[in-house]
Amino acid sequence: MPNSTAPKNAAPNSTLTPPGDGHDPYAALLDQAVSISRRYLAEIPERFAGVTPEALANFPKFAGPLPTRGLDPHETLALLEQFGGPGTVASTGGRYFGGVIGGALPVTVAANWISVAWDQNAALFDFSPISAYLEDVVFSWLFEIFGLPATSGGCLTTGTQMADVAALAAARTHVLRQVGYDLERQGLFGAPPITILVGDEVHVTMPKALAILGFGAAQIRRIPVDGQGRMIPSHIPQIAADAAKSLHLDPASAPLILCVQVGNVNTGACDPIREICEITRKHNPNAWIHVDGAFGLWAAASPGRKHLVEGLPLADSFATDAHKWLNVPYDSGICMVRHRDPLRRAMAITAAYLGDTDKNREPMKWGPDSSRSARAIEIWAALRTLGTEGVAELIERTCAHAATFAKDFREAGYEVLNDVVLNQVLVSFGDDETTNRVVAALQAEGTCWCGATTWKGRRAMRISVSSWATTPADVDRCTRAILAIASNLK
Ligand SMILES: *Cc1c(COP(=O)(O)O)cnc(C)c1O
């Protein structure tokens, strides 16, 4: 644009000036973004783990009237650095133990930047050949890690909740077809009833996933669990039979979907998959068994933990996260199914104008989204650079940190409420009131961030070690901080 009246690089109009004539609209902004990101990440190892009241008080700096004349992009990024960064929790570091929140491996952050620069629409092969291809590679690697047949299928979603939705949509289609009902043609309203079985410790996102799919609370039956939250398989036949009888159906063939959980968000406990699959299939060979393994599924990748998910390939579908234990940036969920057909049926879509040919992977025909980011890139980068040994080491290492926390708290005289089988630790500091006060004081003190939970009627501090970045020194430092707070409150 040689005769443009707008001065080159002048704010604010340069925001809309495309490259050319020596003008590079990316260079200075990306350099600034790299500097901001690197400063942020460099501070993380020593930063306050949560968010301070001062940081929250600055949020209105982002508000105000929508500008009429656009504002300077560099100043916009600077605002994010100055007041946005302090408004983040330090979950990318080694001292954040809330939720089940992993960090992001450095190579996945870098791959994510490249992915954003590529700005690909991963809906179809034609729109982004590389992302469709990487999805195929990623799924073949994931099937290997989880011991699933190479003929399995899957889709990448925002998280486990949406992976549950995708898998259960396939389940719904499948169990209805078995009783001669074509869901895709006839629709859900007026369809034969389906019984859903879940463990009594089912994750909160599962009833929501089921509700999105049209299952009401009364269709969901809960199976009793043991002291660690594991489903007790011997209850399944009776509860399934009662449900079928109440619908005047034959218990041996009534449409049935059973949801297993591996990795309880409080205890880390895993439902016994093999026993559940064997008992359920003996009772009703038509049952579809789905596994919610948002983080626990990754136990399969570790020689020392895989016994916890023994029998996993016997189930029909699986939901897990890459953004939790694999330490990939958000948002990254994974749905896998042993049988491709029901998932393809549930997610079917055709559009001639989009040029989908099915010669290659067409991601939108496998999952709930059409346009979306190329999520495979970060997962591919993580798996390629970790290898199976690296994934195993990541799982083992975080579990070992959890075990150290548990040992240190027990030695200090506090009660650990769960069997620490994975990366989750529940600690009580006495009565509920005292435990709540310790958690609140810790969050205000900032050495690390832990939440509180209620387990079997008792309040507990909840420690989830999910980040690649946590070191033995972090564990030691955090334990000392927590113990100091607890003894001061005595
Ligand atoms: C985290 C979690 C979910 C939900 O996963 P999102 O990625 O938040 O959608 C489901 N189930 C279990 C057991 C979880 O830990």
PDBQT file of the ligand as one rigid body, heavy atoms in Angstrom, charges set to zero:
ROOT
HETATM    1  C1  LIG A 501     -11.660 -33.500  35.765  1.00  0.00    +0.000 C 
HETATM    2  C2  LIG A 501     -12.593 -34.646  35.696  1.00  0.00    +0.000 A 
HETATM    3  C3  LIG A 501     -13.684 -34.642  34.814  1.00  0.00    +0.000 A 
HETATM    4  C4  LIG A 501     -14.011 -33.454  33.955  1.00  0.00    +0.000 C 
HETATM    5  O1  LIG A 501     -12.985 -33.154  33.078  1.00  0.00    +0.000 OA
HETATM    6  P1  LIG A 501     -12.951 -31.750  32.300  1.00  0.00    +0.000 P 
HETATM    7  O2  LIG A 501     -11.677 -31.825  31.551  1.00  0.00    +0.000 OA
HETATM    8  O3  LIG A 501     -12.994 -30.687  33.343  1.00  0.00    +0.000 OA
HETATM    9  O4  LIG A 501     -14.154 -31.700  31.414  1.00  0.00    +0.000 OA
HETATM   10  C5  LIG A 501     -14.445 -35.773  34.747  1.00  0.00    +0.000 A 
HETATM   11  N1  LIG A 501     -14.198 -36.831  35.521  1.00  0.00    +0.000 NA
HETATM   12  C6  LIG A 501     -13.172 -36.880  36.389  1.00  0.00    +0.000 A 
HETATM   13  C7  LIG A 501     -12.947 -38.103  37.204  1.00  0.00    +0.000 C 
HETATM   14  C8  LIG A 501     -12.332 -35.777  36.508  1.00  0.00    +0.000 A 
HETATM   15  O5  LIG A 501     -11.295 -35.806  37.366  1.00  0.00    +0.000 OA
ENDROOT
TORSDOF 0
